[in-house]
């Protein structure tokens, strides 16, 4: 179970240094007593110490995975330029717009300055740095190629987050169609149709069946709309809680989404891209293939690929080549298997896996763009049918009245 990130507060202080001169500044610590003790160690006699506000894990702008990717890229660039690690953290922290990210980086910097390795310092914040990230950093520290590993991690994080955003974009469009259609229809039924109903009451004639159906639906919605609203909210909350607590339900969802038309293909390709990208990054970092597959399974994002990766690990551990182990799972495309085969035979497995990842990332990008182009006219068509149908239903009695006259 992951431990909680250390909560650190920023404190402003005033005091006197060893020469009796008045001085002031800002320092971070877990509590007031710790801060005062740290100031005394620095030879400062504090006269006033005041908490500025909670930082890591506190209120404020949330630290996103993309923020971590940007920080990793900046850190790698500065280390390659010859800037010392501590100073690199200081520069990166000062340039961070997000106060929470700034304080997280300062906290890690203090850990490193205190004698801890960078990997161990990062492991104290599992919410932001997963095992894969920390293991790769540890590998870089041990091999003396930290800047190269950080650059590779940054590329991995950037590509992964871009892929996630594309998949989210593809998922949001169908949801947007449904939500917009429901909201527009509900507003028309509850607010607009009753206005026409009052007009129709003075006609003194039978209304068309289509109009009566819409009026009856409108009366039903006016009487029970809040039940629908409560039901939708309850369904969303119960489903999210059930998915959070029930692993079997999550596994069933993961298997189902891969079978969906259009969306299933996008999710399948994105999972293959994530598999190839993670395995390429870890293998290129010098992590043994069997150990690298553990990291791949953890980053799979779908139980089907998680189970397949675990099976691949068992097969590879028993001496089977990776290409045959992947083929046995029956979830990887022939192209991916053939590329891995070429990589194994040529000794450039990490490069081939990188090419596989890039190929499927581009495939996902094209598929999402195609879905977006398809959904835009679909949204207009759905709304046109709903709104047009309601308008026809409301004006149909007026047209009939005109023909009688």
PyMOL commands that set and color helices and strands:
alter all, ss='L'
color gray80, all
select helices_A, chain A and resi 32-41+65-80+85-94+99-113+118-123+131-143+146-200+209-245+247-257+263-284+289-298+303-317+322-329+334-346+349-404
alter helices_A, ss='H'
color red, helices_A
select strands_A, chain A and resi 9-16+22-29+45-54
alter strands_A, ss='S'
color yellow, strands_A
deselect
rebuild
show_as cartoon
